[in-house]
Amino acid sequence: MKSLGEVEESLAEKAEPVLGFKPSSKLKRGPIGILIYVVCGIIALFSLRSAGVF
């Protein structure tokens, strides 16, 4: 079984031709990544609320 790091590296290599850059786990754990997660969470909450879930 592969470690999480190996799986993440494999997926990053496969995504590189599509995105034009190699995604890095450092980006996800940095301030930019945290900001992206917060914005996505707020959008998800608004979507669920407008759908009548909350």
MODELLER restraints for C-alpha pairs under 7 A, 6 or more apart:
rsr = mdl.restraints
at = mdl.atoms
rsr.add(forms.Gaussian(group=physical.xy_distance, feature=features.Distance(at['CA:12:A'], at['CA:22:A']), mean=5.76, stdev=0.5))
rsr.add(forms.Gaussian(group=physical.xy_distance, feature=features.Distance(at['CA:12:A'], at['CA:23:A']), mean=5.52, stdev=0.5))
rsr.add(forms.Gaussian(group=physical.xy_distance, feature=features.Distance(at['CA:13:A'], at['CA:22:A']), mean=6.56, stdev=0.5))
rsr.add(forms.Gaussian(group=physical.xy_distance, feature=features.Distance(at['CA:15:A'], at['CA:22:A']), mean=6.93, stdev=0.5))
rsr.add(forms.Gaussian(group=physical.xy_distance, feature=features.Distance(at['CA:16:A'], at['CA:22:A']), mean=4.67, stdev=0.5))
rsr.add(forms.Gaussian(group=physical.xy_distance, feature=features.Distance(at['CA:27:A'], at['CA:33:A']), mean=5.66, stdev=0.5))
rsr.add(forms.Gaussian(group=physical.xy_distance, feature=features.Distance(at['CA:28:A'], at['CA:34:A']), mean=6.82, stdev=0.5))
rsr.add(forms.Gaussian(group=physical.xy_distance, feature=features.Distance(at['CA:48:A'], at['CA:54:A']), mean=6.51, stdev=0.5))
